[in-house]
Amino acid sequence: MSIFYDSLQEDEVEEAYNIEAAGYPPDEAASLDALKYRQTHVPDLFLGAYIAGVGIGRKLIGYVCATLSPASTLSHESMSTHIPGAPSVCIHSVCVAPTHRKQGIALGLLQEYLARLERTGTYERVLLITHEELRGLYERAGFEWIGPSPVTHGSQPWFEMQRELRAAPEPSAAEPIAPPSVPAGLWEALQRSATARNRPTGRALAAFPNGAQDLVVDDGQGALRNKNDLLCPREGCGSVILKNGVAALVERASVLMEPPEHTAASLLPPLPTPPGTANWWLVTPNAMTFENIGFSKGVVSEGKRLKLLSCADCDLGPLGWCEEGGSEFWLACSRVSYRD
């Protein structure tokens, strides 16, 4: 799937509203009039992510929109009033269509958005509020965690994050000036591609003749530990989720981690239907043990309140689960890959 970015057009606002309504609870989603206002008054801060193809034309799959404020922090006033020419970009929505989630699109969209803001040299900072479970996404995009926000909107608490912008340096007389025909975002895309090429590669569980038994070593204390680094299984990502020797192999009952309509599940092998058993990597005592992990909002599964685990770099998941407030984290052996 090839994704490109462009300013949202007037006739696409209703499509953006449909994505907004599907992505936020009713008490948090922006109205159609609010999105029309932002597209009309701040079109250069309303960026869409698109796919294109025969028969579908240009299809919006996600967007970021914002207004401007002279304030250096967020409040009800700075979030509800647009001041043209002000230095602070106040992000209102980062939203991806349900059919395209868990594919790294939100992070790519944010990176493109921030790169474009920095190239203008016009703005000083980017401000936003988010729920705690999305902290990892914004930190990967370079945002700093500020803390609880005074803004109340909907039933859940909000937290403020901030990203200071670096103005693009003026070229010196000795430096060649890049030709204006270079497409926006190309250099960033090339950098991301180079990074991806340097990431580790791994093999799926199915590649090992004896399954998980080929991937353990006895720690001398009665536990079988992972002898390979655990990686994100998405091709082109390969982020290290857990270092070797950290997790214990446990066979236990399977857990229903996604509803039947969950589209990302097709990228991951299915798990046995409970009460069937599966092999799991048990990680303790807290989330700091991981090299890289993301958490979902709380979900209810089989009467338990869980958080689902995903790759913090590309959002692929669910790779595993933990009980809310618990100290045990469970990764499905079949849903990670193993460093060669």
LODRENTI-650609 format. One record per residue: residue number from 0; chain; z, y, x of N, C-alpha, C in turn. Coordinates in steps of 0.001 Angstrom, whole numbers. Layout:
N
     i   ch       n.z       n.y       n.x      ca.z      ca.y      ca.x       c.z       c.y       c.x
   NUM    A         Z         Y         X         Z         Y         X         Z         Y         X
...
REM end
This chain:
340
     i   ch       n.z       n.y       n.x      ca.z      ca.y      ca.x       c.z       c.y       c.x
     0    A         0     -1190       839         0         0         0         0      1247       879
     1    A      -961      2130       680     -1066      3363      1453      -500      4521       634
     2    A       434      5245      1230      1097      6360       544       678      7666      1197
     3    A       403      8680       379       149     10017       909      1002     11018       129
     4    A      1150     12204       696      2033     13222       133      1239     14480      -174
     5    A      1606     15128     -1282       924     16350     -1673      1814     17110     -2657
     6    A      1566     18399     -2802      2299     19192     -3780      1997     18703     -5193
     7    A      3026     18644     -6014      2853     18205     -7389      2060     19239     -8179
     8    A      1080     18788     -8953       258     19680     -9757       850     19849    -11157
     9    A       427     20910    -11822       978     21234    -13138       808     20087    -14129
    10    A      -349     19425    -14099      -593     18361    -15071       119     17053    -14718
    11    A       907     17052    -13615      1659     15861    -13227      3154     15987    -13511
    12    A      3575     17132    -14053      5008     17363    -14277      5579     16359    -15274
    13    A      4834     16061    -16320      5347     15118    -17314      5505     13723    -16708
    14    A      4609     13365    -15814      4735     12078    -15127      5992     12068    -14252
    15    A      6264     13206    -13597      7495     13320    -12805      8724     13219    -13698
    16    A      8653     13808    -14881      9774     13735    -15814     10054     12290    -16220
    17    A      9012     11498    -16414      9209     10086    -16773      9930      9336    -15653
    18    A      9580      9666    -14408     10266      9047    -13267     11713      9517    -13214
    19    A     11939     10801    -13462     13293     11357    -13482     14152     10670    -14531
    20    A     13613     10524    -15729     14368      9921    -16831     14701      8460    -16551
    21    A     13822      7771    -15808     14074      6373    -15467     15028      6235    -14289
    22    A     15155      7303    -13491     15941      7221    -12265     17360      7725    -12362
    23    A     17664      8537    -13371     18992      9112    -13517     19568      8801    -14888
    24    A     20909      8706    -14995     21520      8573    -16325     21187      9800    -17171
    25    A     21231      9669    -18499     20887     10805    -19376     21693     12068    -19104
    26    A     22974     11903    -18671     23795     13096    -18435     23542     13727    -17070
    27    A     22633     13137    -16264     22303     13699    -14954     20843     14105    -14833
    28    A     19958     13503    -15620     18524     13758    -15489     18176     15194    -15856
    29    A     17231     15776    -15102     16742     17121    -15415     15844     17065    -16652
    30    A     15788     18164    -17372     14921     18236    -18541     13478     18486    -18112
    31    A     12565     18233    -19019     11154     18522    -18746     10957     20004    -18471
    32    A     11660     20870    -19201     11544     22316    -18978     12023     22699    -17580
    33    A     13102     22047    -17100     13607     22354    -15756     12580     21979    -14692
    34    A     11928     20838    -14857     10911     20436    -13887      9693     21344    -13953
    35    A      9319     21770    -15153      8207     22716    -15281      8532     24026    -14584
    36    A      9778     24487    -14727     10194     25729    -14072     10059     25603    -12548
    37    A     10545     24490    -11994     10509     24318    -10538      9074     24220    -10026
    38    A      8217     23516    -10772      6830     23398    -10329      6104     24737    -10416
    39    A      6439     25543    -11407      5780     26834    -11590      6263     27866    -10584
    40    A      7593     27933    -10362      8166     29005     -9542      8325     28627     -8075
    41    A      8429     27330     -7760      8589     26908     -6359      7669     25723     -6074
    42    A      6378     25873     -6263      5472     24714     -6117      5436     24150     -4710
    43    A      5684     24979     -3691      5635     24475     -2324      6854     23619     -1975
    44    A      7878     23607     -2854      9057     22771     -2633      9097     21585     -3592
    45    A      7986     21309     -4254      7886     20183     -5190      6841     19231     -4612
    46    A      7306     18256     -3836      6418     17359     -3095      6394     15983     -3736
    47    A      5192     15466     -3957      5042     14146     -4540      4599     13113     -3516
    48    A      4984     11861     -3755      4473     10710     -3010      3493      9989     -3925
    49    A      2312      9654     -3411      1234      9103     -4243       644      7857     -3603
    50    A        92      7010     -4461      -803      5961     -4019     -2151      6216     -4675
    51    A     -3199      5710     -4082     -4537      5920     -4629     -5307      4617     -4546
    52    A     -6242      4451     -5454     -7054      3251     -5438     -8083      3256     -6549
    53    A     -8979      2311     -6479    -10023      2200     -7491     -9374      1889     -8839
    54    A     -9688      2696     -9817     -9177      2460    -11159     -7867      3146    -11474
    55    A     -7121      3598    -10432     -5856      4278    -10710     -5889      5739    -10287
    56    A     -6906      6133     -9505     -6979      7512     -9040     -5768      7853     -8193
    57    A     -5213      9012     -8455     -4033      9498     -7728     -2813      9244     -8609
    58    A     -1919      8355     -8164      -773      7959     -8992       530      8397     -8344
    59    A      1314      9178     -9063      2607      9648     -8573      3616      8504     -8627
    60    A      4308      8245     -7496      5330      7198     -7482      6704      7729     -7073
    61    A      6797      8994     -6706      8087      9579     -6338      7923     11045     -6005
    62    A      9035     11760     -5915      8942     13192     -5619     10290     13736     -5160
    63    A     10231     14906     -4532     11388     15726     -4193     11119     17101     -4748
    64    A     12129     17727     -5367     11954     19114     -5817     13209     19913     -5504
    65    A     13045     21218     -5372     14150     22074     -4950     13922     23497     -5411
    66    A     14986     24296     -5301     14906     25747     -5479     15568     26395     -4256
    67    A     15600     27722     -4222     16135     28439     -3067     17391     29225     -3442
    68    A     18286     29360     -2460     19530     30095     -2652     19907     30803     -1364
    69    A     20567     31976     -1459     21068     32630      -248     22377     32023       243
    70    A     23025     31184      -566     24318     30605      -208     24145     29490       815
    71    A     25186     29262      1633     25148     28203      2642     25845     26942      2169
    72    A     26285     26928       921     26877     25745       323     26476     25705     -1141
    73    A     26692     24571     -1782     26241     24414     -3161     27356     24711     -4155
    74    A     26961     25349     -5243     27868     25644     -6350     27037     25569     -7625
    75    A     27699     25709     -8765     26942     25724    -10021     25923     26864    -10014
    76    A     26316     27997     -9457     25419     29159     -9452     24214     28918     -8546
    77    A     24461     28400     -7327     23336     28204     -6403     22409     27098     -6876
    78    A     22927     26161     -7665     22092     25082     -8178     21294     25497     -9410
    79    A     21753     26532    -10100     21108     26910    -11366     20273     28174    -11263
    80    A     20303     28841    -10106     19574     30099     -9948     18622     30005     -8759
    81    A     17363     30341     -8974     16383     30347     -7891     16191     31769     -7387
    82    A     16383     31979     -6070     16236     33292     -5448     15064     33228     -4461
    83    A     13894     33757     -4824     12732     33698     -3922     13046     34307     -2565
    84    A     12566     33660     -1509     12746     34172      -154     14080     33836       472
    85    A     14981     33164      -242     16294     32824       298     16170     31709      1338
    86    A     17156     31585      2247     17005     30656      3374     17473     29222      3123
    87    A     18192     28963      2031     18727     27621      1787     17887     26891       739
    88    A     17413     25702      1085     16664     24863       150     17659     23944      -560
    89    A     17753     24065     -1879     18700     23270     -2666     17937     22154     -3377
    90    A     18063     20943     -2871     17349     19808     -3469     18027     19400     -4771
    91    A     17200     19248     -5815     17708     18811     -7117     17464     17328     -7356
    92    A     16321     16825     -6940     15977     15424     -7215     15244     14811     -6032
    93    A     15620     13577     -5707     14830     12696     -4855     14689     11421     -5667
    94    A     13521     11174     -6198     13388     10120     -7204     12127      9284     -6957
    95    A     12265      7975     -7091     11152      7042     -6915     11033      6195     -8178
    96    A      9816      5936     -8603      9575      5132     -9801     10208      3745     -9641
    97    A     10775      3202    -10719     11452      1898    -10629     10592       799    -10021
    98    A      9289       825    -10278      8407      -228     -9762      8166      -138     -8265
    99    A      8598       938     -7628      8335      1121     -6195      9619      1336     -5392
   100    A     10764       987     -5947     12017      1127     -5220     12209       -18     -4239
   101    A     13182       183     -3347     13533      -808     -2322     12370     -1093     -1381
   102    A     11519       -82     -1149     10381      -242      -247     10357       839       838
   103    A     11464      1574       985     11536      2613      2000     10830      3905      1624
   104    A     10408      4034       361      9627      5205       -42     10485      6466       -69
   105    A     11718      6357      -550     12584      7538      -627     12823      8125       761
   106    A     13089      7266      1748     13327      7761      3103     12069      8396      3678
   107    A     10921      7750      3506      9669      8328      4003      9356      9662      3359
   108    A      9626      9780      2069      9388     11029      1350     10293     12129      1876
   109    A     11558     11811      2108     12488     12809      2658     12066     13254      4060
   110    A     11662     12305      4886     11246     12657      6249     10025     13575      6233
   111    A      9074     13284      5361      7893     14138      5250      8272     15525      4736
   112    A      9150     15566      3755      9590     16836      3156     10264     17724      4203
   113    A     11184     17141      4967     11909     17909      5980     10981     18370      7102
   114    A     10041     17520      7480      9090     17908      8521      8263     19104      8083
   115    A      7840     19109      6827      7051     20239      6314      7893     21515      6267
   116    A      9161     21394      5874     10028     22578      5837     10198     23155      7233
   117    A     10381     22287      8221     10588     22777      9582      9321     23428     10142
   118    A      8159     22915      9752      6922     23514     10256      6700     24922      9736
   119    A      7254     25224      8569      7069     26582      8050      7856     27614      8854
   120    A      9007     27184      9430      9859     28118     10150     10513     29137      9236
   121    A     10516     28899      7925     10980     29874      6937     12423     29645      6522
   122    A     12859     28395      6514     14154     28050      5928     15165     27668      7007
   123    A     16453     27868      6696     17513     27600      7668     18187     26246      7462
   124    A     18285     25816      6228     19039     24592      5951     18562     23971      4643
   125    A     18921     22694      4457     18659     21990      3205     19993     21463      2688
   126    A     20280     21715      1429     21538     21316       810     21252     20359      -341
   127    A     22163     19427      -570     22040     18552     -1740     23405     17988     -2080
   128    A     23521     17467     -3303     24696     16705     -3699     24241     15309     -4087
   129    A     25092     14340     -3828     24729     12950     -4092     25965     12152     -4437
   130    A     25747     10960     -4965     26849     10023     -5152     27080      9272     -3850
   131    A     28283      8764     -3689     28699      8189     -2404     27822      7026     -1961
   132    A     27302      6225     -2916     26544      5044     -2514     25196      5381     -1872
   133    A     24739      6649     -2016     23470      7053     -1406     23671      7790       -81
   134    A     24904      7834       385     25191      8550      1632     24331      8034      2790
   135    A     24197      6701      2899     23441      6123      4012     21996      6578      4040
   136    A     21359      6663      2873     19965      7108      2811     19816      8500      3412
   137    A     20673      9424      2996     20533     10806      3459     20958     10961      4921
   138    A     21922     10173      5359     22286     10251      6779     21134      9771      7661
   139    A     20379      8760      7191     19226      8308      7962     18141      9373      8022
   140    A     18134     10266      7038     17169     11369      7046     17688     12582      7821
   141    A     18902     12469      8393     19424     13548      9230     20411     14467      8554
   142    A     20858     14138      7343     21828     14982      6653     23246     14687      7141
   143    A     24084     15716      7114     25489     15603      7503     26354     15569      6249
   144    A     27328     14683      6256     28266     14546      5133     29276     15695      5182
   145    A     29340     16499      4126     30262     17630      4071     31554     17254      3349
   146    A     31419     16588      2193     32605     16176      1448     32440     16421       -41
   147    A     33529     16287      -811     33459     16461     -2273     32889     17822     -2651
   148    A     32054     17829     -3687     31425     19062     -4158     32148     19576     -5403
   149    A     32237     20902     -5553     32831     21456     -6769     31907     21337     -7982
   150    A     30643     20958     -7753     29684     20848     -8844     30019     19625     -9700
   151    A     30097     19826    -11008     30287     18716    -11945     29045     18615    -12811
   152    A     28490     17408    -12850     27255     17181    -13605     27204     15701    -13907
   153    A     27406     15309    -15154     27512     13903    -15485     28930     13401    -15275
   154    A     29118     12099    -15314     30462     11518    -15296     30956     11149    -13906
   155    A     30060     11021    -12912     30477     10587    -11575     30697     11775    -10642
   156    A     31628     11621     -9659     31841     12715     -8694     30642     12878     -7764
   157    A     30462     14100     -7275     29363     14421     -6370     29915     14812     -4998
   158    A     29096     14585     -3984     29454     14937     -2612     28314     15739     -2000
   159    A     28695     16752     -1238     27674     17624      -642     27262     17116       731
   160    A     25956     17245      1020     25411     16940      2332     24493     18086      2747
   161    A     24310     18232      4054     23557     19386      4562     22742     18981      5776
   162    A     21573     19580      5891     20719     19364      7063     20266     20726      7575
   163    A     20652     21047      8794     20174     22281      9418     18741     22063      9885
   164    A     17903     23055      9697     16501     22937     10070     16234     23604     11412
   165    A     15332     23012     12158     14919     23569     13442     13539     24188     13270
   166    A     13438     25460     13561     12136     26122     13437     11179     25564     14479
   167    A      9923     25425     14104      8914     24941     15050      8771     25941     16188
   168    A      8813     25499     17468      8723     26437     18594      7352     27093     18673
   169    A      7355     28344     19139      6105     29053     19363      5389     28454     20570
   170    A      4095     28157     20497      3393     27598     21659      3259     28636     22770
   171    A      3461     28178     24023      3293     29098     25146      1816     29189     25505
   172    A      1512     30132     26402       116     30332     26784      -447     29102     27481
   173    A       445     28318     28135       -24     27142     28874      -175     25920     27983
   174    A       342     26014     26736       291     24852     25846      -908     24946     24925
   175    A     -1669     23865     24781     -2784     23895     23829     -2262     23937     22394
   176    A     -2952     24650     21567     -2578     24740     20163     -3295     23640     19401
   177    A     -2510     22872     18631     -3099     21766     17876     -4119     22319     16892
   178    A     -5246     21657     16743     -6252     22133     15800     -5718     22117     14376
   179    A     -6071     23102     13541     -5530     23194     12193     -5988     22070     11282
   180    A     -6947     21262     11706     -7451     20211     10830     -6590     18951     10848
   181    A     -5533     18912     11710     -4664     17732     11755     -3930     17609     10432
   182    A     -4033     16477      9723     -3379     16337      8417     -1873     16462      8536
   183    A     -1254     17062      7509       188     17218      7488       859     15859      7540
   184    A      1877     15734      8423      2642     14495      8503      2070     13447      9440
   185    A       882     13712     10042       256     12692     10878      1099     12380     12110
   186    A      1577     13433     12781      2355     13220     14001      3629     12439     13711
   187    A      4319     12793     12604      5527     12065     12238      5221     10608     11937
   188    A      4082     10373     11278      3701      9000     10952      3438      8191     12219
   189    A      2776      8824     13219      2509      8134     14474      3802      7807     15210
   190    A      4770      8739     15144      6050      8479     15787      6768      7312     15118
   191    A      6752      7293     13776      7399      6203     13059      6717      4873     13382
   192    A      5379      4911     13532      4648      3694     13853      5025      3175     15236
   193    A      5172      4107     16190      5552      3699     17540      6944      3098     17550
   194    A      7858      3684     16761      9213      3151     16667      9191      1742     16114
   195    A      8366      1539     15056      8290       221     14429      7810      -828     15421
   196    A      6859      -457     16308      6326     -1426     17251      7386     -1904     18236
   197    A      8434     -1065     18471      9460     -1409     19432     10628     -2154     18800
   198    A     10576     -2387     17519     11687     -3054     16856     11623     -4557     17109
   199    A     12807     -5209     17058     12824     -6652     17324     12116     -7438     16228
   200    A     11670     -8621     16581     11033     -9504     15615     11929    -10705     15381
   201    A     11806    -11299     14225     12652    -12432     13903     11892    -13491     13138
   202    A     12578    -14609     12901     12006    -15714     12136     12846    -15953     10898
   203    A     12181    -16380      9840     12872    -16673      8592     13657    -17971      8716
   204    A     14627    -18157      7843     15435    -19377      7844     14559    -20613      7718
   205    A     13498    -20518      6917     12633    -21679      6681     11918    -22148      7944
   206    A     11883    -21311      8986     11196    -21681     10229     12024    -22623     11105
   207    A     13298    -22828     10742     14172    -23669     11547     14290    -25051     10897
   208    A     13982    -26134     11628     13936    -27474     11043     15219    -27879     10325
   209    A     16371    -27519     10887     17650    -27900     10295     18326    -26750      9565
   210    A     17529    -25738      9217     18066    -24616      8461     19167    -23892      9201
   211    A     20216    -23512      8500     21293    -22707      9072     22024    -23428     10200
   212    A     21980    -24756     10216     22670    -25491     11278     22063    -25220     12655
   213    A     20799    -24802     12702     20163    -24450     13978     20570    -23058     14460
   214    A     21316    -22330     13653     21573    -20922     13934     23038    -20623     14192
   215    A     23843    -21684     14446     25280    -21469     14598     25777    -22017     15927
   216    A     26930    -21501     16324     27639    -21994     17494     29118    -22040     17130
   217    A     29810    -23084     17584     31236    -23233     17294     32022    -22212     18116
   218    A     32859    -21428     17439     33612    -20396     18162     34908    -20937     18763
   219    A     35164    -22263     18624     36358    -22858     19193     37599    -22671     18345
   220    A     37466    -21979     17236     38601    -21738     16356     38331    -22258     14951
   221    A     37394    -23197     14843     37136    -23817     13559     36070    -23150     12727
   222    A     35384    -22144     13268     34332    -21443     12510     32998    -21596     13224
   223    A     31942    -21683     12452     30581    -21692     12983     30032    -20271     12885
   224    A     29719    -19671     14018     29287    -18270     14064     27781    -18181     14298
   225    A     27200    -17062     13843     25761    -16850     14047     25467    -16634     15529
   226    A     24550    -17429     16089     24211    -17264     17508     23018    -16338     17721
   227    A     22394    -15891     16623     21276    -14936     16715     21681    -13633     16030
   228    A     21098    -12527     16472     21230    -11288     15703     20556    -11475     14354
   229    A     21157    -10917     13302     20554    -10947     11980     19755     -9669     11775
   230    A     18498     -9810     11306     17579     -8689     11174     17144     -8506      9725
   231    A     16683     -7303      9420     16004     -7076      8144     14722     -7906      8145
   232    A     14454     -8648      7064     13271     -9522      7064     11961     -8816      6746
   233    A     12003     -7523      6400     10761     -6842      6062      9884     -6672      7304
   234    A      8620     -7070      7194      7683     -6899      8288      7513     -5412      8592
   235    A      7645     -5038      9866      7531     -3646     10251      8862     -2933     10307
   236    A      9929     -3546      9772     11263     -2931      9866     12045     -3639     10969
   237    A     12601     -4799     10674     13290     -5569     11710     14574     -4954     12222
   238    A     15174     -4030     11469     16419     -3405     11926     17515     -4447     12103
   239    A     18339     -4252     13122     19457     -5176     13367     20545     -4890     12344
   240    A     20849     -5891     11531     21889     -5754     10515     23241     -6183     11067
   241    A     23246     -7230     11891     24502     -7777     12403     24245     -8406     13770
   242    A     25134     -8149     14713     25001     -8739     16045     25466    -10189     16028
   243    A     25055    -10936     17049     25414    -12350     17103     26915    -12547     17291
   244    A     27405    -13699     16816     28803    -14056     16991     29764    -13381     16046
   245    A     29266    -12664     15048     30128    -11867     14178     30424    -12559     12853
   246    A     29432    -13245     12272     29567    -13800     10931     29858    -15294     10986
   247    A     30560    -15782      9962     30864    -17207      9837     29976    -17823      8763
   248    A     29454    -19023      9046     28613    -19726      8081     29496    -20404      7037
   249    A     29182    -20134      5764     29954    -20713      4661     28980    -21181      3586
   250    A     29192    -22397      3096     28449    -22843      1926     29323    -22612       701
   251    A     28810    -21871      -252     29591    -21551     -1443     28646    -21326     -2619
   252    A     29229    -21117     -3786     28429    -20948     -4989     27481    -19764     -4846
   253    A     26287    -19922     -5414     25313    -18843     -5425     25812    -17717     -6326
   254    A     25224    -16555     -6169     25593    -15375     -6954     24328    -14756     -7518
   255    A     24359    -14394     -8795     23220    -13739     -9418     23239    -12273     -9005
   256    A     22326    -11898     -8102     22357    -10549     -7538     21335     -9606     -8145
   257    A     20383    -10111     -8922     19415     -9209     -9513     19001     -9727    -10884
   258    A     18668     -8810    -11798     18166     -9228    -13102     16762     -9799    -12954
   259    A     16279    -10542    -13955     14946    -11161    -13853     13824    -10170    -13611
   260    A     13979     -8922    -14119     12889     -7956    -13984     12918     -7211    -12654
   261    A     13853     -7534    -11772     13998     -6825    -10501     12788     -7090     -9615
   262    A     11943     -6073     -9395     10658     -6280     -8722     10795     -6579     -7243
   263    A     11826     -6046     -6577     11961     -6271     -5132     12269     -7724     -4817
   264    A     12754     -8466     -5825     13110     -9854     -5556     11911    -10665     -5089
   265    A     10701    -10252     -5474      9509    -10992     -5069      9291    -10925     -3561
   266    A      9903     -9960     -2873      9800     -9845     -1429     10816    -10734      -722
   267    A     11754    -11300     -1469     12817    -12098      -906     12847    -13465     -1573
   268    A     13218    -14515      -854     13257    -15843     -1477     14314    -15897     -2571
   269    A     14056    -16647     -3632     15040    -16761     -4708     16253    -17554     -4259
   270    A     17383    -17277     -4887     18604    -18023     -4616     18822    -19049     -5730
   271    A     19566    -20123     -5441     19859    -21093     -6496     20564    -20426     -7672
   272    A     20313    -20933     -8851     20988    -20413    -10036     22431    -20897    -10038
   273    A     23414    -19983    -10201     24807    -20425    -10274     24970    -21467    -11382
   274    A     25804    -22503    -11202     26782    -22665    -10114     26254    -23417     -8887
   275    A     24938    -23485     -8705     24407    -24100     -7497     24921    -23390     -6255
   276    A     24902    -24073     -5116     25448    -23491     -3891     24343    -22987     -2963
   277    A     24729    -22117     -2037     23813    -21573     -1036     24587    -21345       252
   278    A     23875    -21193      1364     24511    -20846      2639     24609    -19334      2763
   279    A     25772    -18875      3193     26055    -17440      3304     26652    -17145      4665
   280    A     26414    -15929      5139     27117    -15409      6309     28261    -14545      5807
   281    A     29489    -14923      6151     30680    -14174      5761     31030    -13183      6859
   282    A     31109    -11911      6493     31403    -10837      7438     32719    -10183      7020
   283    A     33641    -10041      7954     34918     -9379      7696     35266     -8508      8897
   284    A     36209     -7568      8847     37045     -7235      7695     36566     -6016      6904
   285    A     35541     -5303      7426     35085     -4095      6726     33628     -3827      7081
   286    A     33053     -2814      6424     31630     -2523      6586     31278     -2018      7984
   287    A     32266     -1562      8743     31981     -1081     10093     31555     -2223     11017
   288    A     31742     -3469     10604     31312     -4614     11410     29789     -4666     11515
   289    A     29102     -4166     10493     27637     -4200     10473     27053     -3173     11447
   290    A     25874     -3475     11951     25101     -2495     12708     24370     -1551     11755
   291    A     24052     -2054     10574     23189     -1327      9636     23321     -2015      8283
   292    A     23813     -1291      7278     23891     -1874      5943     23954      -750      4913
   293    A     23356     -1003      3750     23412       -51      2649     24052      -718      1441
   294    A     24593       102       544     25292      -409      -623     24702       194     -1896
   295    A     24654      -617     -2952     24194      -128     -4249     25364       473     -5017
   296    A     25065      1050     -6175     26113      1375     -7122     26771        79     -7578
   297    A     27968       185     -8146     28647      -989     -8648     27866     -1643     -9777
   298    A     27766     -2962     -9745     27101     -3716    -10805     28045     -4831    -11254
   299    A     27863     -5299    -12466     28679     -6391    -12984     27852     -7665    -12952
   300    A     28383     -8705    -12308     27711    -10010    -12238     28751    -11094    -12457
   301    A     28524    -11919    -13465     29423    -13028    -13767     30869    -12560    -13893
   302    A     31047    -11400    -14519     32381    -10875    -14772     33018    -10155    -13604
   303    A     32322    -10065    -12448     32877     -9380    -11280     32154     -8064    -11052
   304    A     32887     -7097    -10532     32307     -5809    -10174     31879     -5877     -8713
   305    A     30562     -5851     -8473     30029     -6033     -7128     29280     -4805     -6646
   306    A     29133     -4715     -5326     28155     -3825     -4708     27165     -4716     -3966
   307    A     25882     -4413     -4106     24848     -5212     -3474     24478     -4614     -2117
   308    A     24158     -5465     -1159     23876     -5039       209     22373     -4987       445
   309    A     21935     -3992      1201     20514     -3832      1504     20359     -3327      2927
   310    A     19129     -3364      3425     18829     -2774      4733     18977     -1263      4622
   311    A     19749      -670      5499     19958       770      5438     18751      1558      5924
   312    A     17808       910      6618     16629      1619      7109     15497      1642      6096
   313    A     15249       509      5430     14092       469      4527     14470       168      3082
   314    A     15771       -14      2813     16299      -239      1458     15946     -1598       869
   315    A     15417     -2533      1654     15108     -3842      1106     16390     -4560       704
   316    A     16399     -5120      -481     17568     -5840      -932     17336     -6388     -2331
   317    A     18337     -7077     -2883     19651     -7298     -2271     19636     -8445     -1267
   318    A     20284     -8175      -117     20418     -9186       922     21738     -9938       783
   319    A     22672     -9345        59     23979     -9950      -106     24833     -9115     -1037
   320    A     26142     -9321      -987     27026     -8655     -1941     28456     -8579     -1394
   321    A     29250     -7751     -2031     30686     -7722     -1794     31357     -7285     -3086
   322    A     32596     -7655     -3274     33342     -7154     -4419     33782     -5728     -4122
   323    A     33748     -4873     -5141     34158     -3485     -4944     35586     -3434     -4411
   324    A     35771     -2717     -3296     37094     -2592     -2695     37521     -3792     -1880
   325    A     36657     -4819     -1772     37017     -6026     -1044     36779     -5917       445
   326    A     37246     -6925      1182     37096     -6932      2642     36194     -8065      3116
   327    A     35548     -8761      2176     34611     -9828      2524     33209     -9439      2090
   328    A     32238     -9597      2998     30851     -9226      2741     30004    -10478      2963
   329    A     29122    -10776      2003     28377    -12022      2016     26882    -11744      2104
   330    A     26248    -12242      3162     24798    -12126      3345     24166    -13490      3093
   331    A     23148    -13553      2250     22443    -14811      2005     21661    -15199      3261
   332    A     21890    -16403      3768     21212    -16847      4991     19696    -16794      4860
   333    A     19194    -17031      3649     17751    -17065      3444     17145    -15679      3281
   334    A     17981    -14638      3187     17447    -13297      2940     17557    -12370      4146
   335    A     17841    -12915      5304     17752    -12154      6547     16865    -12964      7496
   336    A     16419    -12338      8569     15684    -13077      9587     16508    -13100     10871
   337    A     16038    -13891     11848     16843    -14196     13022     16059    -13849     14282
   338    A     16690    -13028     15121     16009    -12553     16336     15575    -13725     17211
   339    A     14317    -13666     17661     13792    -14723     18532     14524    -14728     19871
REM end
